[in-house]
Amino acid sequence: MDKDRVEGAAKQVKGTIKEAVGKVTGDAKTQAEGRAEKLAGKVQNAVGSAKDAARDALKK
């Protein structure tokens, strides 16, 4: 499992929490930052998945 996948998943969780805090407190900026961080985590996770797939393909 690539480290990008782990870091991406952590960013997604952090972004989800930040988005929820922004929603509860009515802070649109925090909510938007959380959404952006969650999206960045999804992208990083996808990069890690691609690296894993490439690594697995080279092993075969």
SULPECOR-V143903 format. One record per pair of residues at least 12 apart in sequence whose ideal C-beta (glycine too) atoms are under 10 Angstrom apart, sorted by sequence separation. I is the first residue (numbers start at 1). J is the second residue. D is the distance in Angstrom with one decimal. If there is no record, write none. Layout:
BEGIN
I;J;D + I;J;D
END
This chain:
BEGIN
18;30;6.1 + 19;31;5.4 + 21;33;9.9 + 22;34;5.6 + 18;31;7.8 + 19;32;8.3 + 21;34;7.2 + 22;35;8.6 + 18;32;9.5 + 19;33;8.1 + 20;34;7.2 + 18;33;6.0 + 19;34;3.0 + 18;34;3.3 + 19;35;5.4 + 17;34;7.2 + 18;35;8.5 + 19;36;9.2 + 15;33;8.0 + 16;34;6.8 + 18;36;9.2 + 19;37;8.1 + 15;34;4.8 + 16;35;9.2 + 18;37;6.1 + 19;38;6.4 + 14;34;8.0 + 15;35;6.8 + 17;37;9.4 + 18;38;8.1 + 15;36;7.2 + 16;37;8.6 + 17;38;9.4 + 15;37;3.3 + 16;38;5.7 + 14;37;6.0 + 15;38;3.1 + 13;37;9.6 + 14;38;8.1 + 15;39;7.4 + 12;37;8.0 + 13;38;8.6 + 15;40;7.3 + 16;41;8.8 + 11;37;5.7 + 12;38;5.3 + 14;40;9.9 + 15;41;5.8 + 11;38;7.3 + 12;39;8.7 + 14;41;7.5 + 15;42;8.9 + 11;39;9.1 + 12;40;8.6 + 13;41;7.7 + 11;40;5.7 + 12;41;3.5 + 11;41;3.1 + 12;42;6.1 + 10;41;7.1 + 11;42;8.3 + 12;43;10.0 + 8;40;8.0 + 9;41;6.7 + 11;43;9.1 + 12;44;8.7 + 8;41;4.7 + 9;42;9.4 + 11;44;6.2 + 12;45;6.9 + 7;41;7.9 + 8;42;6.8 + 10;44;9.2 + 11;45;8.2 + 8;43;7.3 + 9;44;8.6 + 10;45;9.6 + 8;44;3.4 + 9;45;5.9 + 7;44;5.9 + 8;45;3.2 + 6;44;9.4 + 7;45;8.4 + 8;46;7.5 + 4;43;9.5 + 5;44;7.8 + 6;45;8.8 + 8;47;7.4 + 9;48;8.8 + 4;44;5.2 + 5;45;5.4 + 7;47;9.8 + 8;48;5.8 + 3;44;9.7 + 4;45;7.1 + 5;46;8.9 + 7;48;7.7 + 8;49;8.8 + 2;44;9.7 + 4;46;8.8 + 5;47;8.4 + 6;48;7.5 + 2;45;9.3 + 4;47;5.1 + 5;48;3.3 + 4;48;3.2 + 5;49;6.3 + 2;47;8.0 + 3;48;7.2 + 4;49;8.4 + 5;50;9.9 + 2;48;3.9 + 4;50;8.9 + 5;51;8.2 + 1;48;7.6 + 2;49;7.6 + 4;51;6.4 + 5;52;7.0 + 1;49;9.5 + 2;50;8.7 + 3;51;9.2 + 4;52;9.0 + 2;51;4.6 + 1;51;9.8 + 2;52;5.2 + 1;52;6.7 + 2;53;9.7 + 2;54;9.7 + 2;55;7.7
END
